[in-house]
Amino acid sequence: MTMPFFSCNIDRRGQKIRAFIGTLCLLSAGLVHHFFEFYPVSTPLFLAGIFCLIEAARKWCLLRALKIKTPW
């Protein structure tokens, strides 16, 4: 039997790491946008930050759902 694609697949440690990475990406995007207004960098950083925060909130990792092993 296989697990559903969007089922919880990370523990509390992985959740905290993804939340930290997401917050760091959002802060970096804000700083790049504020000081340089360089959209080709700030937009992907913003989107990556939002995605990491969604992963943390759902306790879900895309790479693990695709059967790729991650250290956390």
N, C-alpha and C positions, 0 to 999 in steps of 0.2 A: 504494500500500500504506500502511495506517495503522499507527501504533505502538500497542502495547498500552497500556491505560490506566495501569497501574502500572509502566511502564518508567522508568528513570532519566531525569530531564529537567532537572536542575540541575547546575552545576559545583561545584567545591570552595568557591568564594567564597559561593555561595548556600547551600551546606550549613553553612558556618560561621555565616552570618547567622541561619539558622533555628535552629541550636543555641543561639546567643546569645539570641535572642528567647524560645525555649522555657525556657531557664534563668532569664531575667529574669521571665517570667510565673510560673514555679514559686516563685521567691523572693518575688515580690510577693504571690502567693496565701498563702504561709506567713506573711508579715508581717501581711497584712490579717486572716487568721484568728486569729493569735496576739494581736494588740492589740485588735481590734474584734469578733471572732467574728461577722462579717457575711457569712453564707453566700451571699447573692445576688451578691456580688462575688468572694469567694474561690473558689467552685466553678467559675464560668466561666473564671477566670484559671488555675486548676489544669488544667482540661480543655484549654484552649488551649495551655498549656505542654507537656502530654503530647503533643498532636497535633503541635506544632512539632518536638519531639524525634524523633518517629516519622518526620516528613518528612525531617529531617536524616539520620537513620540509614539511610533507604531511598534517599536522594538523589532525592527525589520531591517535587513541588509540586502541590497540588491545583489551584491557579489555572492553572498551566501545562498541566495535564492537561485542563482545561476550555477550553483555547485562549485564555486571558486573559494578555496580556503583563505581565510583572513586571520591575522594573528590576534585580533580582538573580536 
